[in-house]
C-alpha cells in the first residue's frame, strides 16, 4: 500500500497542475490507472486513502446461527458431519 503523502502528490500533480495521469505515473513509477483510481477516489470521497470495505456474509443469517449452535453443542465435529446437517 502506498503512503498517503505519496498518493496526495500524484493526485495534486494531476488535479491542480493538469498533468496527464500517464505522465504522473511515469514520474512516480506507478501506472496511469493507479493515478486515475486515486483521482476518482479523491473526487468521490474527498480523500485518497481507501475506506474500510463492507463485509457481506456469504451465508444467510439463519444458517450462520445454526452453524454456531451446532459447533457449541458438538465441539469435536467433522466438517463432513456439519455439511450433512446443513444439507438436510
Secondary structure, 3 states (H helix, E strand, C coil): CCCHHHHHHHHHHHHCCCCCHHHHHHHHCCCHHHHHHHHHHHHHHCCCCCCCCCCCCCCCHHHHHHHHHHHHHCCCCCHHHHHHHHHC
